[in-house]
Amino acid sequence: MEHSVTLVPESGIAHLYLSKCQLGQKNPQAAQESYHQAIKLDDKLKDIGYWIAIKDGLCEPFIKAGEFDKAIVLYENVLKELEGNQDSTFSAKYYRPRVCISIAEVYHKAGKLDKAIETYEEVLRKEEKEGKGSGFFASQDGNSYRQLAKIYREKGDEQKALFNEQKADRLERRSKIFLNVVSCGFVAVILGVAQFLLVLAACVYIGIRLLILKKGKGVSGAPVKKVSWSFQDVLAIYSKAYLLPLALFLLAFVIAVLCGSDLSPLFFGSTFVVPLLIGVLSLILYWIISKKRFVVKFSQAYPDIKQEAIERPVSVMTLTLWQLLCVGIINVVFLAIAYGVTIGILAARSL
């Protein structure tokens, strides 16, 4: 990267990448200089998050050397930078708690327990006021409450230590529930897409089979006996073949969450495997159920006629087109209702 900067010294992006390399090589001082040069050449490259990472790197040697005051001064400079940044209020609100918590940790390591408590409590009060003590933010706040409990225990205040530990436990439970709901919802959406694509593939397969049967031998050429699929037929097959696997999936999810299981690693690690398996299961159920229902309906409509090889594929093709519509539209409505009910149950459980 140094060679690239030499070739294009007026390129801000080259200086920025050089800064990132230097920070990766544990040389934050050089990274800071390169970063300043980058934003001097191109102000649009200014990145508060990266700037804080550089400051973190500069603070580490001071903290290891026991020079806590110097580390605190650096972090306070970052806070001033955040407060003076008029271009991105969101970044200031997002990064300010992180920097303040870093300052609290330095106070704790320096043995200034009262200052550490004061800083932690100020951050957490603001987080609660802004309503960030839920969802993804709850896990971070839970760690802060746990650190606060540790400091109170060091001061000998067991009552306040237990109080903050209970808050940490409650927030971490909410965070786990939130992550489970998000991950399950994400998999459920992919599951709906997987089912839709599988039914589409079934339509193509049946269409190809019809062409082969028409060209093959054993077809008398007589008019195909049509089986009429009523709305009740379509709904019954759809419920058994597509809604049942979804319902079992959601039921298993709710039971696992209510039992306190952490499902997010499982779902995020198998995002496409779970939907594919459930989608294939629903397709197998569809073939079995539709075949049995066709045989019954054909026998009822034409009790004295032997069915031809082409009659069932034509009938199932009509049914499959109906199912394609169901999976594409009705399935979305079902998932929305089921997902809303699930969130309501989990929200009531977390209170």
Summary of the structure (lengths in Angstrom):
residues: 351
radius of gyration: 31.2
end to end distance: 53.1
largest distance: 96.8
contacts: 1045
relative contact order: 0.07
helix: 82%
strand: 0%
